Amino acid sequence: MSICYIALGSNLGNPLEQANHAITALQQLPKTKVADISPFYRSKPLGPQDQNDYLNAVIKLITGLSPIELLDALQAIEKSQGRMRKDNRWSARTLDLDILLYDNLIINSERLTIPHYHMKHREFVLYPLFDIAPELILPDNDNLHDLVVKCPINGMKQWN
């Protein structure tokens, strides 16, 4: 079994409902257990600012799925919740599920990059990840605590 961390984001429809449905779907994945869930956060969008704030969280999974099997499962959950993949990387979305870390693996393939690119600079990833894994060391030996200390919070706050 492998430990992985999944970033969750939503800013269309009812983001809280989208997040809860996604967590339920993750709990139903084969050979997979949801081990922990960070608090939900509200953050500003990365791209165009004429869209709603995001609900963000990080989920710890223990899984027997391979990284590609997990990616396929996450994309199926996104699609089932109305995710439409567009050319605009920073567009609003009903649901975004990204593999941040999978054990200590480093993967750079056409379909999958682990650790997730730019995760070290995104408050909406680092802070929720720190909430559930404060002692985490990334595959490149970066200490999560040190990354959080260096990362501005950019107005992010807990969702309520």
NORTA-V132784 format. One record per pair of residues at least 24 apart in sequence whose ideal C-beta (glycine too) atoms are under 6 Angstrom apart, sorted by the first residue. I is the first residue (numbers start at 1). GAP is how many residues later the second one is. D is the distance in whole Angstrom. If there is no record, write none. Layout:
# NORTA-V132784
i | gap | d
I | GAP | D
I | GAP | D
This chain:
# NORTA-V132784
i | gap | d
1 | 61 | 5
1 | 63 | 5
2 | 61 | 6
2 | 101 | 5
3 | 59 | 6
4 | 57 | 5
4 | 98 | 4
5 | 53 | 6
5 | 55 | 6
5 | 95 | 4
5 | 96 | 5
6 | 53 | 5
6 | 91 | 6
7 | 51 | 6
7 | 91 | 4
7 | 93 | 5
7 | 118 | 5
8 | 49 | 5
8 | 89 | 6
9 | 45 | 5
9 | 47 | 5
9 | 87 | 4
10 | 45 | 5
10 | 85 | 5
11 | 41 | 4
11 | 43 | 4
11 | 81 | 5
12 | 80 | 5
12 | 81 | 6
12 | 82 | 5
13 | 81 | 5
15 | 40 | 4
18 | 63 | 6
18 | 76 | 6
18 | 77 | 5
19 | 36 | 6
22 | 55 | 6
22 | 73 | 6
25 | 52 | 5
29 | 44 | 5
31 | 33 | 3
31 | 34 | 6
32 | 29 | 6
32 | 31 | 4
33 | 29 | 5
35 | 25 | 4
35 | 27 | 5
36 | 24 | 4
36 | 96 | 4
38 | 90 | 4
38 | 93 | 4
38 | 94 | 5
39 | 92 | 6
39 | 119 | 6
40 | 119 | 4
41 | 87 | 6
41 | 115 | 5
41 | 117 | 6
41 | 118 | 6
42 | 115 | 6
42 | 117 | 5
43 | 81 | 4
43 | 113 | 4
46 | 44 | 5
47 | 43 | 2
51 | 41 | 4
55 | 104 | 5
56 | 68 | 4
57 | 71 | 5
58 | 70 | 4
58 | 71 | 5
60 | 72 | 5
67 | 35 | 5
71 | 41 | 5
104 | 35 | 5
106 | 33 | 5
120 | 27 | 5
123 | 28 | 5
123 | 30 | 5
123 | 31 | 5
123 | 33 | 5
124 | 32 | 6
126 | 25 | 5
